[in-house]
Amino acid sequence: TLNIQPNTLAITLSASVNTICAGDDITYNATPAGYQSYTFLVNNAPVQTSPSATFVAHNLAPGDSVTVLGFDGVCFTNPSTTHHPVVNPIPAVTLTSSDADDTICAGDPVTFTATPAGYANYNFFVGSASQQSSTNNTWTTSTLSANNPVKVVVTDLGCSNTSNIITLFV
């Protein structure tokens, strides 16, 4: 029979960051080092048991929790405090132009609209050059030349995403 001693060992859990974007990793470290093994749990389900006191969590979702237990000989630690990372969503974005067939004459004005509205920042680019970075989800220009790709990078809650690319025939 296995003789398991009372939970008298202590363990703590630290995270490399507290806030991430969906899909980002968080590195967790258990202290003290030197236990025979560590079991990391996500939402109370074991996801890694090894001699390593480090765990890299991939693809955590909003509301997920991480804890760790240590094992030393015949004793398990009490569970660590629970870490609840803040997982912010990647903003979705679609770019459209005011010209239905994406064909304009030189000097014609065209308005680009990023949807949805309401993100913290919209940075419109022609090629790799930023043209307008603000809370405004529209940008109007009349200086496009042939085959200039236009895109927008949106940022919200520290997370960014790039739209589709529109190349107008001028």
Backbone as CSV, one residue per row, in Angstrom:
resi,resn,N_x,N_y,N_z,CA_x,CA_y,CA_z,C_x,C_y,C_z
1,THR,0.832,-1.186,0.000,0.000,0.000,0.000,0.873,1.244,0.000
2,LEU,0.342,2.281,-0.590,1.043,3.554,-0.675,0.720,4.369,0.556
3,ASN,1.742,4.841,1.218,1.572,5.639,2.425,1.777,7.103,2.062
4,ILE,0.705,7.829,1.834,0.791,9.239,1.473,0.693,10.071,2.742
5,GLN,1.714,10.891,2.930,1.783,11.744,4.107,0.865,12.954,3.919
6,PRO,0.493,13.598,5.006,-0.338,14.806,4.877,0.368,15.860,4.029
7,ASN,-0.428,16.729,3.428,0.102,17.809,2.587,0.777,18.850,3.464
8,THR,2.091,18.697,3.646,2.811,19.629,4.503,3.798,20.478,3.719
9,LEU,4.037,20.144,2.444,4.982,20.892,1.637,4.271,22.061,0.963
10,ALA,4.978,23.166,0.801,4.380,24.353,0.187,4.992,24.578,-1.194
11,ILE,4.207,25.161,-2.082,4.673,25.473,-3.430,4.015,26.765,-3.882
12,THR,4.737,27.558,-4.656,4.161,28.780,-5.211,4.294,28.746,-6.725
13,LEU,3.446,29.502,-7.377,3.391,29.553,-8.839,3.535,31.003,-9.275
14,SER,4.424,31.246,-10.240,4.547,32.589,-10.795,4.406,32.497,-12.305
15,ALA,3.837,33.553,-12.900,3.610,33.605,-14.344,4.502,34.675,-14.947
16,SER,4.943,34.439,-16.193,5.795,35.414,-16.872,5.044,36.709,-17.166
17,VAL,3.743,36.619,-17.375,2.875,37.783,-17.593,1.499,37.461,-17.041
18,ASN,0.685,38.476,-16.854,-0.685,38.247,-16.389,-1.717,38.419,-17.485
19,THR,-1.369,39.173,-18.537,-2.298,39.445,-19.621,-1.652,39.046,-20.933
20,ILE,-2.411,38.300,-21.757,-1.906,37.860,-23.059,-2.990,38.048,-24.114
21,CYS,-2.580,37.920,-25.366,-3.528,37.855,-26.473,-3.824,36.375,-26.744
22,ALA,-5.012,36.093,-27.211,-5.377,34.709,-27.529,-4.295,34.105,-28.420
23,GLY,-3.864,32.900,-28.083,-2.838,32.218,-28.856,-1.424,32.434,-28.352
24,ASP,-1.214,33.423,-27.479,0.114,33.646,-26.913,0.406,32.618,-25.820
25,ASP,1.679,32.447,-25.525,2.111,31.523,-24.479,2.376,32.276,-23.187
26,ILE,2.241,31.555,-22.065,2.645,32.054,-20.749,3.566,30.994,-20.159
27,THR,4.678,31.444,-19.593,5.588,30.526,-18.907,5.315,30.604,-17.410
28,TYR,5.094,29.434,-16.804,4.864,29.329,-15.366,6.073,28.670,-14.710
29,ASN,6.443,29.178,-13.531,7.529,28.591,-12.748,7.032,28.282,-11.349
30,ALA,7.332,27.055,-10.898,6.986,26.637,-9.549,8.224,26.785,-8.671
31,THR,8.020,27.253,-7.445,9.115,27.335,-6.486,8.654,26.739,-5.167
32,PRO,9.512,26.070,-4.467,10.941,25.934,-4.704,11.235,24.878,-5.764
33,ALA,12.419,25.014,-6.355,12.912,23.985,-7.266,13.378,22.795,-6.422
34,GLY,13.537,21.656,-7.057,14.105,20.508,-6.358,13.130,19.433,-5.950
35,TYR,11.844,19.649,-6.137,10.917,18.554,-5.872,11.151,17.458,-6.900
36,GLN,10.755,16.253,-6.545,10.944,15.102,-7.432,10.170,15.284,-8.735
37,SER,8.948,15.803,-8.658,8.164,16.092,-9.862,7.154,17.194,-9.562
38,TYR,6.669,17.775,-10.656,5.675,18.847,-10.594,4.529,18.474,-11.521
39,THR,3.310,18.685,-11.047,2.134,18.465,-11.884,1.429,19.805,-12.046
40,PHE,1.408,20.282,-13.292,0.710,21.529,-13.609,-0.694,21.174,-14.077
41,LEU,-1.664,21.952,-13.620,-3.061,21.713,-13.954,-3.662,22.946,-14.607
42,VAL,-4.423,22.748,-15.674,-5.202,23.811,-16.294,-6.661,23.448,-16.076
43,ASN,-7.380,24.320,-15.412,-8.791,24.073,-15.063,-8.929,22.767,-14.284
44,ASN,-7.988,22.546,-13.359,-7.950,21.380,-12.473,-7.695,20.057,-13.184
45,ALA,-7.313,20.084,-14.441,-6.965,18.868,-15.181,-5.457,18.845,-15.393
46,PRO,-4.774,17.749,-15.041,-3.329,17.686,-15.227,-2.943,17.773,-16.703
47,VAL,-1.966,18.634,-17.001,-1.511,18.803,-18.375,-0.017,18.530,-18.531
48,GLN,0.731,18.544,-17.415,2.162,18.225,-17.484,2.623,17.724,-16.129
49,THR,3.224,16.544,-16.115,3.885,16.018,-14.927,5.301,15.662,-15.335
50,SER,6.276,16.314,-14.666,7.674,16.072,-15.005,8.549,16.605,-13.886
51,PRO,9.857,16.349,-13.964,10.769,16.924,-12.969,10.980,18.423,-13.149
52,SER,10.516,18.964,-14.249,10.708,20.385,-14.531,9.751,21.243,-13.719
53,ALA,10.289,22.306,-13.137,9.471,23.269,-12.392,8.913,24.346,-13.308
54,THR,9.085,24.173,-14.627,8.621,25.156,-15.610,7.592,24.522,-16.531
55,PHE,6.561,25.285,-16.841,5.492,24.843,-17.741,5.154,25.997,-18.666
56,VAL,5.086,25.725,-19.973,4.675,26.738,-20.941,3.250,26.409,-21.373
57,ALA,2.322,27.298,-21.041,0.912,27.109,-21.379,0.645,27.687,-22.759
58,HIS,0.031,26.876,-23.619,-0.319,27.293,-24.979,-1.838,27.418,-25.088
59,ASN,-2.296,28.417,-25.808,-3.710,28.547,-26.170,-4.665,28.559,-24.981
60,LEU,-4.313,29.297,-23.939,-5.250,29.454,-22.833,-6.432,30.294,-23.303
61,ALA,-7.582,30.044,-22.731,-8.804,30.755,-23.092,-9.247,31.637,-21.921
62,PRO,-10.099,32.626,-22.199,-10.628,33.435,-21.091,-11.272,32.533,-20.047
63,GLY,-10.969,32.792,-18.793,-11.542,32.020,-17.697,-10.710,30.817,-17.273
64,ASP,-9.670,30.464,-18.028,-8.823,29.326,-17.648,-8.057,29.645,-16.372
65,SER,-7.702,28.578,-15.641,-6.913,28.724,-14.425,-5.767,27.724,-14.447
66,VAL,-4.651,28.111,-13.804,-3.462,27.261,-13.748,-3.030,27.125,-12.295
67,THR,-2.751,25.885,-11.874,-2.195,25.596,-10.549,-1.104,24.547,-10.705
68,VAL,-0.357,24.323,-9.623,0.710,23.322,-9.648,0.755,22.595,-8.303
69,LEU,1.126,21.317,-8.374,1.396,20.489,-7.197,2.825,19.986,-7.317
70,GLY,3.510,19.833,-6.184,4.839,19.242,-6.183,4.801,17.907,-5.474
71,PHE,5.707,17.025,-5.844,5.806,15.707,-5.212,7.245,15.504,-4.777
72,ASP,7.417,15.092,-3.516,8.756,14.861,-2.987,8.731,13.591,-2.153
73,GLY,9.221,12.500,-2.717,9.222,11.222,-1.999,7.812,10.695,-1.867
74,VAL,7.257,10.750,-0.661,5.899,10.268,-0.435,4.940,11.415,-0.138
75,CYS,5.411,12.645,-0.232,4.564,13.793,0.119,4.239,14.643,-1.101
76,PHE,3.010,15.079,-1.165,2.572,16.054,-2.163,2.456,17.400,-1.471
77,THR,2.662,18.453,-2.217,2.461,19.790,-1.674,0.979,20.101,-1.662
78,ASN,0.627,21.105,-0.912,-0.699,21.676,-1.074,-0.719,22.331,-2.445
79,PRO,-1.870,22.481,-3.081,-1.900,23.171,-4.384,-1.428,24.610,-4.230
80,SER,-0.791,25.110,-5.271,-0.381,26.511,-5.281,-1.620,27.395,-5.344
81,THR,-1.407,28.677,-5.180,-2.501,29.596,-5.466,-2.826,29.478,-6.960
82,THR,-4.023,29.799,-7.317,-4.478,29.661,-8.698,-4.195,30.947,-9.459
83,HIS,-3.669,30.791,-10.667,-3.433,31.946,-11.532,-4.514,31.974,-12.605
84,HIS,-5.169,33.114,-12.740,-6.198,33.321,-13.756,-5.685,34.361,-14.743
85,PRO,-5.080,33.937,-15.867,-4.568,34.929,-16.816,-5.711,35.668,-17.508
86,VAL,-5.452,36.909,-17.863,-6.397,37.671,-18.675,-6.034,37.367,-20.133
87,VAL,-6.981,36.783,-20.871,-6.752,36.411,-22.268,-7.633,37.301,-23.140
88,ASN,-6.990,38.250,-23.829,-7.727,39.175,-24.692,-7.862,38.603,-26.097
89,PRO,-8.994,38.848,-26.742,-9.208,38.308,-28.091,-8.386,39.054,-29.148
90,ILE,-8.064,38.352,-30.226,-7.434,38.980,-31.384,-8.545,39.707,-32.143
91,PRO,-8.372,40.995,-32.429,-9.446,41.722,-33.114,-9.630,41.233,-34.558
92,ALA,-10.857,41.068,-34.949,-11.182,40.703,-36.334,-11.328,41.987,-37.132
93,VAL,-10.871,41.971,-38.387,-10.968,43.191,-39.187,-11.101,42.835,-40.662
94,THR,-11.953,43.602,-41.363,-12.116,43.495,-42.807,-11.997,44.890,-43.398
95,LEU,-11.251,44.993,-44.501,-11.053,46.273,-45.166,-11.828,46.294,-46.474
96,THR,-12.563,47.384,-46.717,-13.276,47.585,-47.985,-12.928,48.966,-48.530
97,SER,-13.144,49.142,-49.833,-12.926,50.465,-50.439,-14.257,50.997,-50.948
98,SER,-14.320,52.318,-51.121,-15.555,52.950,-51.598,-15.750,52.729,-53.091
99,ASP,-14.740,52.217,-53.787,-14.849,51.963,-55.221,-15.213,50.494,-55.427
100,ALA,-16.396,50.253,-55.977,-16.948,48.899,-56.074,-16.072,47.937,-56.868
101,ASP,-15.435,48.408,-57.931,-14.633,47.490,-58.752,-13.128,47.669,-58.532
102,ASP,-12.747,48.469,-57.535,-11.343,48.721,-57.198,-10.540,49.237,-58.391
103,THR,-11.204,50.050,-59.242,-10.552,50.698,-60.372,-10.864,52.185,-60.297
104,ILE,-9.810,53.017,-60.242,-10.007,54.463,-60.157,-9.092,55.157,-61.167
105,CYS,-9.380,56.415,-61.438,-8.495,57.257,-62.253,-7.520,57.954,-61.309
106,ALA,-6.330,58.266,-61.794,-5.342,58.969,-60.981,-5.969,60.234,-60.405
107,GLY,-5.800,60.450,-59.127,-6.330,61.639,-58.456,-7.735,61.470,-57.906
108,ASP,-8.435,60.376,-58.262,-9.771,60.148,-57.705,-9.668,59.826,-56.207
109,PRO,-10.581,60.405,-55.433,-10.576,60.054,-54.015,-11.202,58.665,-53.803
110,VAL,-10.657,57.946,-52.849,-11.216,56.649,-52.463,-11.125,56.557,-50.943
111,THR,-12.181,56.019,-50.350,-12.231,55.865,-48.896,-12.121,54.386,-48.556
112,PHE,-11.244,54.088,-47.632,-11.080,52.726,-47.123,-11.719,52.662,-45.743
113,THR,-12.497,51.603,-45.515,-13.195,51.436,-44.247,-12.834,50.091,-43.638
114,ALA,-12.416,50.142,-42.386,-12.125,48.928,-41.623,-13.322,48.638,-40.740
115,THR,-13.803,47.407,-40.798,-14.921,47.009,-39.935,-14.510,45.817,-39.103
116,PRO,-15.000,45.795,-37.879,-15.939,46.714,-37.246,-15.249,47.973,-36.720
117,ALA,-16.059,48.966,-36.419,-15.575,50.186,-35.775,-15.451,49.929,-34.279
118,GLY,-14.743,50.807,-33.591,-14.705,50.747,-32.136,-13.427,50.212,-31.523
119,TYR,-12.462,49.791,-32.336,-11.191,49.340,-31.766,-10.363,50.547,-31.333
120,ALA,-9.351,50.308,-30.527,-8.527,51.388,-29.976,-7.700,52.099,-31.039
121,ASN,-7.214,51.379,-32.069,-6.368,52.014,-33.073,-6.500,51.317,-34.418
122,TYR,-6.534,52.143,-35.476,-6.539,51.687,-36.868,-5.342,52.335,-37.546
123,ASN,-4.407,51.528,-38.036,-3.223,52.052,-38.703,-3.280,51.620,-40.165
124,PHE,-3.588,52.576,-41.057,-3.710,52.302,-42.488,-2.332,52.396,-43.146
125,PHE,-2.035,51.445,-44.013,-0.753,51.380,-44.719,-0.971,51.345,-46.218
126,VAL,-0.077,52.009,-46.949,0.067,51.810,-48.386,1.444,51.185,-48.529
127,GLY,1.480,49.939,-48.988,2.733,49.195,-48.951,3.146,49.038,-47.505
128,SER,4.380,49.425,-47.188,4.848,49.318,-45.802,4.845,50.666,-45.084
129,ALA,4.314,51.710,-45.733,4.323,53.054,-45.143,2.987,53.369,-44.474
130,SER,3.053,53.698,-43.201,1.855,54.084,-42.455,1.337,55.414,-42.984
131,GLN,0.019,55.505,-43.177,-0.621,56.716,-43.703,-1.452,57.437,-42.660
132,GLN,-2.092,56.658,-41.787,-2.954,57.251,-40.754,-3.075,56.246,-39.625
133,SER,-2.773,56.689,-38.428,-2.903,55.845,-37.236,-3.723,56.608,-36.216
134,SER,-4.955,56.118,-35.960,-5.853,56.823,-35.046,-7.001,55.899,-34.654
135,THR,-7.975,56.462,-33.955,-9.175,55.701,-33.597,-10.188,55.674,-34.735
136,ASN,-9.906,56.420,-35.813,-10.812,56.498,-36.960,-10.679,55.244,-37.821
137,ASN,-11.794,54.586,-38.102,-11.753,53.352,-38.895,-11.900,53.610,-40.390
138,THR,-11.834,54.890,-40.808,-11.861,55.201,-42.245,-10.653,56.057,-42.591
139,TRP,-10.229,55.938,-43.844,-9.123,56.744,-44.360,-9.428,57.056,-45.820
140,THR,-9.321,58.331,-46.183,-9.589,58.768,-47.552,-8.310,59.331,-48.149
141,THR,-8.063,58.960,-49.410,-6.880,59.442,-50.112,-7.216,59.673,-51.578
142,SER,-6.450,60.529,-52.218,-6.578,60.739,-53.672,-5.197,60.669,-54.319
143,THR,-4.240,60.063,-53.623,-2.859,60.055,-54.115,-2.337,58.650,-54.415
144,LEU,-3.222,57.697,-54.573,-2.749,56.343,-54.859,-2.225,56.251,-56.282
145,SER,-1.180,55.474,-56.439,-0.678,55.171,-57.773,-0.897,53.685,-58.035
146,ALA,-0.586,53.262,-59.229,-0.886,51.894,-59.652,-0.252,50.864,-58.715
147,ASN,-1.022,49.843,-58.456,-0.571,48.658,-57.719,-0.034,48.942,-56.328
148,ASN,-0.606,49.929,-55.638,-0.245,50.162,-54.241,-1.166,49.347,-53.345
149,PRO,-0.638,48.364,-52.633,-1.481,47.580,-51.736,-1.833,48.369,-50.478
150,VAL,-3.105,48.327,-50.091,-3.585,49.037,-48.906,-4.077,47.993,-47.908
151,LYS,-3.701,48.187,-46.646,-4.150,47.313,-45.559,-4.296,48.157,-44.310
152,VAL,-4.916,47.577,-43.299,-5.033,48.249,-42.014,-4.642,47.248,-40.924
153,VAL,-3.915,47.740,-39.937,-3.576,46.951,-38.755,-4.368,47.532,-37.595
154,VAL,-5.207,46.702,-36.980,-6.002,47.169,-35.843,-5.377,46.649,-34.554
155,THR,-5.497,47.469,-33.512,-5.002,47.094,-32.191,-6.087,47.408,-31.180
156,ASP,-6.324,46.441,-30.284,-7.310,46.631,-29.229,-6.912,45.757,-28.049
157,LEU,-6.941,46.314,-26.861,-6.573,45.610,-25.632,-5.185,44.981,-25.737
158,GLY,-4.284,45.661,-26.471,-2.922,45.180,-26.614,-2.725,44.105,-27.665
159,CYS,-3.768,43.707,-28.357,-3.680,42.658,-29.377,-3.897,43.270,-30.757
160,SER,-3.172,42.762,-31.763,-3.242,43.327,-33.115,-3.586,42.262,-34.140
161,ASN,-4.127,42.738,-35.268,-4.426,41.869,-36.399,-4.386,42.713,-37.667
162,THR,-4.030,42.074,-38.778,-3.926,42.754,-40.069,-5.087,42.344,-40.960
163,SER,-5.650,43.320,-41.666,-6.782,43.081,-42.565,-6.332,42.407,-43.853
164,ASN,-7.317,42.142,-44.686,-7.067,41.757,-46.072,-6.396,42.933,-46.789
165,ILE,-5.786,42.669,-47.933,-5.105,43.704,-48.714,-5.959,44.050,-49.937
166,ILE,-6.088,45.343,-50.200,-6.801,45.816,-51.396,-5.782,46.526,-52.278
167,THR,-5.707,46.112,-53.524,-4.839,46.771,-54.498,-5.730,47.339,-55.590
168,LEU,-5.771,48.665,-55.682,-6.605,49.330,-56.672,-5.855,49.430,-57.996
169,PHE,-6.618,49.298,-59.077,-6.074,49.556,-60.410,-6.281,51.043,-60.658
170,VAL,-5.164,51.769,-60.882,-5.240,53.235,-61.058,-4.986,53.562,-62.511
